[in-house]
């Protein structure tokens, strides 16, 4: 039986490199590393990393999209191993106004 879609927004397959920094509960920086997006929508993305990320990990992310850098803050909603890597869902918590405009413009241009 096929499960109905739970997301509010459609995810679009998109591969982009990004940098991320984990932030602990007190706001202190933790691990700095790289990853890549597997898909993206206006309120989140699916992230592939080499390092495992725990659910509810806060992240500061710099995402490169069409020659622009978008700085955002997100939180992992889930994470699981996949072929020597880890796949995590990230929900956006904060995106700058310019970053949101760039991201929305990029997503609107992606094929359905």
Beta strands, then each sheet from edge to edge (+ up, - down):
strand 1: 12-13
strand 2: 17-23
strand 3: 29-41
strand 4: 44-49
strand 5: 58-65
strand 6: 68-82
strand 7: 85-95
sheet 1: 1+ 3- 2+ 5- 6+ 7- 4+
end
